[in-house]
């Protein structure tokens, strides 16, 4: 999966494919992995420690427009700081 952002040990990836909606990102931290809905911030699968999950949700809220654009255009790229 293409890495689109990395911060505080968290790696954010996305593989936009029409065959697996809803729009979501994958967040990895150490041995943990979670799939999070971009629109609702709902945890779709996996687990992250609470503090890391809060950071991931803040990241999504801040970058939501860019993330949805990537998903819709099926074109991922590394986000700038």
Protein Blocks (a to p, Z undefined) as FASTA:
>chain_A
ZZfbdeehiacdddddfklccddddddehjbccdddfklopafbdcddfklmmmmmmmmm
mmmmmmmmmmmnopacdddZZ
